[in-house]
C-alpha cells in the first residue's frame, strides 16, 4: 500500500541521512521506473544531497530481454563522489551489473544501491544491495513508478500483475 511504501521510504531516508552525515551524496536515479521512489527518497533525506539521472531498460512486456540498454549516461560530476544508485526494483541484477560497470569507470569514491523493491529469489549477482525497501516475491508488479508496457506507473499502491 502507499502508506507502507511511504513508511519504508522514510526509514531509508533516515538511514541514509545518518550514514552520509557530513557528506553530500549524489543520487543516481534510474529512469523511468525509479522517478517516484527517487523523489520520495530525496525528500526523506535530511542532509544535503544532489540527484542526476540515467535511463536504462531491460524489459519488453513482462519479460526481461536479458540485455540492458543504457540510453543516457551520467556526466563527469560523479568523479570522487559518494554515489547512491536509486532503482525502482532489483530482480536478476542484470541492470545493476551494467550500471555498476558504467559508473565504476567514472572514478567514484563509493557506489551503493538503494532499491524500492527487491526480489531475492530472482537475484543472481554477487554485489550487495545496500538499501532494500520492500522484499517481494518473484512476481511482476506495477504501480509506484513500475509499469507494464508504459502503463500503471501512476498507481500509488503496488500490485501484482494477474496472469
Protein Blocks (a to p, Z undefined) as FASTA:
>chain_A
ZZlmmmmmmmmmmmmmmmmgoiacddddddfklmmmmmmmmmmpcbdcddddddddfbeh
jbcehiacdfbdcdfklgopacddddfbdcklmmmmmmmmmmmmnopabdcdddfbdcfk
lpcbfbdcfbacbdcdfdddeeehiacehiajlpmbdcdddZZ
